[in-house]
Amino acid sequence: MDPSTAAVSDEPPSGPELPAFLRPVRAGNAFEETVERLLQVIKLGAIMYGERLPPERELAPRLGVSRVTLREAIRALQQEGYVESRRGRFGGTFVTYRPRAPQRGDLERVAASMGDLLADTLSYRQAIDTGAAQLLAVNELSEEQKARLTRSLEEVTLATPQDYRRLDVRFHLTIAELTGSSLLAEACANARVRVTDLLNAIPVLQRNVEHAAVQHAAIVDAVLAGDPEAARRAVAEHLDGTGALLRGFLA
């Protein structure tokens, strides 16, 4: 067939692959939970600034909601400045949110808004992330899974301070997703999104990135060695460092 006469699809290009932690919402709170799920995907950087949300035909079934509910949720996010809709052949809904550079007083305001939940939130994340690493370390990983884990490590190791938070999220979510438990992946995403505003309120320093790279490598080494206790310790040390950094900036 002559390429010039071949049919051309009117469908816009597909967006990024949907993360494993994106699960169906509960029917009783469909609109609110759809907004929450989409915000989670956006704030964690699973779909980045300038990237297109997956088309409705993919996103609505994944969330277990009607297209009407999905459109209402997207409209609410658009009104708050998280996304924008564009018309035309290559249109769609695009992410417009990106964290602003930390400002003086941001961390104190976020910590004050969390109140007594701050310590609880950090403990929750510690339990979820250490548990995911322990579970992955006792699993027998395929070569493909090992390669995916190694790629994620390489990405976060080479991250610039500007990209570090997003790639650090991807690294920890990759560990949870590779366990094969969608519930654990969802819990890991939930734990991380609870501290996202806190972490975005402090600057990322190159020295911190370099120190975290050593800790990330220790986590992967322990997982690949099949040593769950070493994996737990490595994650705990990494998250203890994050907690110490937060306390230092709050002091």
Disulfide bonds with the S-S distance in Angstrom:
none
